Amino acid sequence: MRIVDLSSPIDAAGWEPDTVRHRVMSPAEGARHCASEMHEHFGMRISQDDFPDGEFLNNDFLELSAHTGTHVDAPSHYGSRTTYGSGRPRNIDELPLDWFHRPGVVLDLTGRPAGTVDADVIAKELARIDYRPQPLDIVLLHTGADRRAGTMEYFTDFVGLDGSATDHLLDLGVRVIGTDAFSLDAPFTHVVDAYRRTGDRDVLWPAHMAGRRREFCQIERLSGLGELPQPYGFTVSALPVKIKGAGAGWARAVALLPD
């Protein structure tokens, strides 16, 4: 099979609303650290000079949000209560893994201005590619926003879904919706402006708020959707990292295409 990488990197050098800190422990530092730890915890003595080339193992220490880089939003990200099921939303470690390894379909939303698209746009795009999603298919939105990753514009210039578009996909049995943008909703600036103009709470992050009444997940900050050679006929694999009690988990998302 051919594997297409659909993930964006976690890059401390790029612009992020929440600072990412990445500290690298070099192999030489690793040798000194190991020697110190062995003495402190086990009373054993070893020096850096005892290691080949004075080096042991490197390590990486990161401080970041679970929503940095390609990640999966769990139902608990949308709020503390639901109107479905028991009323308690599931965390990322509680979700069925088979939701995240499923047939995929990519919808082309490139060229659209920042803001939202509605159910009619989604329905027309599905009709254009002659595809009806089956229950548990993973729907991917190709907006082209990943070209701006690492810049402030990545967070302010992209297209998302309104409430009707989100419900349309969920009505088809979809439980995972992915996007190459920062969010499945419109940019924060667009959302706040729309609310200030209208006073309508329904414009406040409707794609996310849908998750308070219907259980589903989002894969945000994908990349490379334009490299997929066809809109369907591939498998998406985006298994989230198992963080206990978390509302999101990082994922290495890929598309698996038959040769």
N, C-alpha and C positions, 0 to 999 in steps of 0.2 A: 504494500500500500504506500501511498504518498502521504506524508504528514506536513500540514501547513500550520505554522505557528501563528496563533491568533492572540498572543499575549503581548502586553506592553511591559517594559521593564520597570522595576523599582529603582529609580535613579535619584540619588541625593543631590545631584548637580542641577536637576530640572526645577522649574518653579512649581511650588505646591502651596495651597492655602494653609496647610499644616506642615510645619518644617519636618523634613526627613533627615535624620542623623545616622550616618554610617561610619563606624569606627572600625578600622582594620587592625588586627593584631598580626604583626609579621611573624614568619617562622622563627626568627631570632628572639622576638618577644615571647613567642610561644614556648621556647626552651626555658627562658627565665621564669615564665609563669609556672610551667610544670614543676620546675625545681622548687620553687617557693611553695606550691600547693602540696607537693609530696612531703616536704618538711613540716608544714603546718598541720596537715591532717593525719599523716602516717608516721611522722618522726623519722623519715628516711632522707638520706642526704644524697643528692646528685647535683652536679653543676652544669651550667650551660656548655662548658668545654667537653663534657662527656657525650654530648649529642653530635652526630655526624655533621660537620661543617658548622657546629654551634647552633644548629637549627632543629626545631621540632615541628609542630603543626601550627598553621595559621588559623585565625578565627575571625569572624565578622560579628559585630554587635550593631544592631539596628534599633532605632527608636522611630516609630511611624504608626500611622493609623491603619487599621485593618481595611480601610477603603483606599489605600494607596496602591497604584498599579492595578493590574487585572484582578478582580475579586468578585465574589458572589455575595449578594445581599440576602440574608436570611429573613424570614417573616418577622422575627423579633426586632429587626431594624426599623420597621414601620410604626411601631408603637408597642405599648405594654399590654394592650388588650385587643381582642378580636371579637367580631360579631359572628364568627363561625366556630365550629368545634367546641372545645372546652373553654374558650375565651382566652387561653394563654398561647401566644405565638411561639413556634418552635425556633430554637437557636440553630446555628450553623452545624453543630455537632450532632443534631438530632434528625437531620433530613435524610431521606432515602437517597443513596448514592446513584440509583438508577435514573433519577431525574437528570443527572449531569453527564450521562453517556447515552446519547440518543441521536436519532436522525435530525439533521439540521436543515434549515432553509434560510437564505439570506435575502433580505428585501433592500432594494436600492432606494435610499432617501438622499443621495448626494445631490448637491445643487440647490437644496432648499434653504431658505433663510432661517436664521436663529429663531426659535420659538417652538411650536408644536405642530404635529400633524394629527388629523382625526381619523376616525374609523373608516371614512370613505376613502382616504388616501391608502390606508393599509389594504382595504378590500380591492381597490383597483390595481395595486401592485401585485397582490396574489393572483388576480385574474390575468394580469399581463404575463406572468411567468407560468400560468396555468397550473397552479398548485394549491391544494387545500391541505393545510396542516392537519396531521393526525394527532390524537391525544398524546401528550407528553413529548411531541416534537419540540426541539429547541429553535426558536425564531431569533435570528440575528439581524440587527439593523445597521446597515452600512451607510453612515452619514458622512464619512470622510473626515470626521473631527480628529482622528488620530494623527493627521498630518501636522496638527498644531500642538501635539503632546510636548510637554516641557516648557510651554510658554503660558503667560497669563491668559491669552486668547482661548486656550484650550478649555478654560472654565467659563468663558463668557460667550462663545460663538459656536453653537451647535444646535441641532434640532432634536426634540424629544417627542414623547407621546402625550396626548391629552387623555382625559379619563375615558372617552368613548373608544379610542384606539386601543387602550390597555384592556378594557372590557371585551372588545371584539376578539382579541387574541385569546383571552382567558375563556371566552365562550366556546372557542374551538377546542378546548382541552389542553391548551398550552400551559405549562407550569414554570417554564424558564424562558425569559426574554433577555437577550443580550444586545449590547450596543457598543460601538467603538467610541462613543462620547463619554464625557465625564459622568453623566447622569441619564437615566431613562426619562426623567422630566426635562423640561426646558431649563436653560441657564437660570441661576438664582436671580440675576438682574431682571430677566424677563418675567419671572414669576412674581417678584415683588412689585414690579411696575404694573403688571396686570391687576394685581390685587388693589393697589393704590387707586387705580383708575375705576375699578368696578365695585370694590368692596365685597366681592363674591368669594367666599371661602373655598368654593369648588375649584378655583384656579390655583390654590396653594398645593403644589406638588401632587397633582391628582394620580400620576402613575404610581408613586410611592403609597399614597393614602389608600389606593385600591387594595393594598395588601392588608389593610385592617379588616376588610370584609371578605376577602378571597385569598386563599393561601397560594402564594407563588414566590418565585425568586427572580432576581435580576443578576445578569453578569454585566458589570460595567467596566469601562476602560479597556475594551478589546482593541485589537490592532490587526491590520493585514487582511481585512475582509475583502478588499478589492483584489486580492490574489487568488481567491477561490474561482476556479474555472467555470463553474456552473452554479445556479442558484439553489440547487438541491441535489440529492444523490450522494451525500457525504454524511459522516457521523461526527458530531461534536462531542469532545470529551473535555470537561472542565470541572474536575473533582476539587472541591474546596478543602483547604487545610482545616483540620479538625481542632478548632480552638474551643475549649470547653466554655459553654455559656455565652458565646459571642454572637453578635448580630451580623457578622460578616467573616469571610475567610478568603485569603488569597488563593488564586487558582492558576495553574499553567494550562491555559485553554489551547486546544489544538483542533484542527479538522482532519479527519481520517478519510482519505479518498482512495477508492479502489484503483489499482493499476489498469 
